[in-house]
Amino acid sequence: MEKEKISEKAVQILSKMIQLLGLEAEISFVKTETGENQCSLKTEDAGRLIGRKGQSISSLELLLNRIMKRCDKESPWFSLELDGYTTGNNHHNRESIDYDRFTQMALDTAKEVKRWKIEKKLGPFAAGERRAIHIALKEDPDVVTESETIPGDKFHKLVVVKRAD
């Protein structure tokens, strides 16, 4: 699908989703200065669409992008902006996660766990950040990592680092 048609399709799908929620919004496609594809929304119901701690707009963004990928496997990521609020998800550029920082944090934590023989919890982190920690420690035979759910938070979890006894 052509880039222009992909953006039109994203706006069309997002409009239908907003309509099915029983809300009204003016939606436009914007190419940001960083080259990110963004759907900009203007509405009287901003609070309802953003949701508590941004959960509604994050879910809406994820759903839009899953639909877009199903329509066209080559579809870029579309972020949502609502009255100046964005989710902060930047899937078109994987450099948004500081892998060096998370790797160093993981290695330091593993050293403490081995030395003091206690488990340590890190976070809360989003999925990509947790993955960086898990990958950094997967080759260390002395420690294991697992993600632990935080009650009431669907998007962030803790990483537990413990000895592999």
Secondary structure as UniProt FT lines:
FT   HELIX           3..20
FT   TURN            21..22
FT   STRAND          26..31
FT   TURN            33..34
FT   STRAND          37..42
FT   HELIX           46..50
FT   HELIX           52..54
FT   HELIX           55..71
FT   TURN            73..74
FT   STRAND          78..82
FT   TURN            83..84
FT   STRAND          85..86
FT   TURN            91..92
FT   HELIX           94..96
FT   HELIX           99..116
FT   STRAND          120..125
FT   HELIX           127..137
FT   TURN            138..139
FT   TURN            141..142
FT   STRAND          143..150
FT   TURN            151..152
FT   STRAND          153..163
//
